[in-house]
Amino acid sequence: MPQTPCQQAPSLWLDEDGENSLRASLICFTQCSVRRKCLESELAVAPVEDQWYVYGGYEGWERRRIMGRTPVSFSDPRRGRATQMEVAAFTSGASVAGLAEHTNRTEKVVHGLLKSTLTAMRRLGDSDLLADTATSVRAA
């Protein structure tokens, strides 16, 4: 059985500075065949325990939001998105600084575009899970 991206490079999914977690989350959404199952398993077991580890494309603080511990808020859907080339380059190891230089943008803009793209992927890929979890948390 082929290894998942997190099994191939586990240190990438443990992050305290932000850039690795963004890269790991995007890799989850673009390259992992078990991403959804991973997220569901983590939410069922301990959504807060591994706060610095990315599961199913979400960081610990994001999983706490899904579970209703803090309000969920999404960025403005009209905000720009990173191109497929930028996402592919970033998930393959390019830095935010390198992409900023290559695209003549600031690092803040490139990071924002990558985060906005990830938000859109989450909305499309997990809209039913987010709604189901929020409903079950409110009912409890």
N, C-alpha and C positions, 0 to 999 in steps of 0.2 A: 504494500500500500504506500503511495507517495506521501512524503511528509508535507505538512501544512507550512506556510511561510513562517509561522511563529516557532515551529519545531526546527526549522533550518537556521534561524538566527534569533534565539530566544532573548538575547540582551536588548534587541531593538524594541521589544514590547514592554520593557521595564524602563521607565523614564521619569525624570524629575525636572527636566528643563523645557519641555514642550515640543521641540522639533522632532524628536524621535517618536513621540506619541502621535503627532500629526502624520508622520510618515507611516507608522504602524497602522493607524486607523485607515488611511487610504489604501494601503496594501491589503488590509482585511477586506475592504469593499471591492477591490479590483482584481484580487488574485486568489482569494481563499474560498474553497468550495464548501467549507463547513462553518463559515462565519456566523450564520444565523443560529445554528445549533450551539455553537460556542457561547453566544450571547445569552440564549435562553437558559443554558445550563448554569452559567454564572449568576444570572438573575434569580434562579431558583434556589441556589445554594447560599451565596454570600456576596451580595452586590457591593458591599462596602469594604470588605476585608483587604483586597489588594488595590489600594487606592492609586498606586503608581504603575499599575499593570493594565495594559489594554486587552480587553476581551471583546470579541465580536465587533471590533471597530469603535468601542467606547472606552473612555477613561473612567476611573473610579467615581469622580465627581459627576460625570454624565450618567453613570449607572444609578447613582443616588437620585438624580433628577427623574429618571425613568420610573424608579420605584416610588416616586411621590414624596421623597424627603425634602426636596426643594422644588420650586416651580420650574417647569420646562419652558424655555423660550428659544425660539428659532430666529436666526438672522433674517433680515429683509429679503424675501424671495426675488426681488428685482435686482439685488446686488450682482455684480459680475461674477463670472466663474472662471476657473483656470481652464486652459485648453487641455485636450487629451495629451498633447505632447508634454505639457508642463507636469501633469499628474504622472505620466509615465516616467519622465526624467526624475521627478522627486521620489517616486516609489523605488526607483532603481539606484538611488543614492545621491543624486544631485542635491546640493544644499540650497536653502532659501536664498542665501547671498549670491550663489552662482546663477540661479534662475533670475534673480533681480538684475544682475549685470547683463545676462544674455538678452533679457526682454526689455531693457531700459526702463525698469520700474524700481520703486523702492522696495526694500525687504518687507516693510510693513504691508505694502499693497499686495505683494506676492503671497505672503502668509495669509492675508485676509481672503484672497481669491481661492487659495487651497482650502481654507476652513469653510468658505461658502460652498465650494464644490462638495466637500464632505457632508455638509448639512443637507444639501440637495439629495445626495446619495442615500442618506439616512431616511429622509422623508419618503423617498420612493421605495426603499428596500424594507423599511421597518414600520411603516405607518400603521399597519394592523396590530403589530406587537405593542407599539407605543400606546395606542388607543385601548387595547385589551388590558394592559398593565395599569394604566391610569384608572380605568373603570374598576378593576378589582381592588386597587389600593383605596379608592374612595369608598367602596362598599365595606371594607374591613373596619 
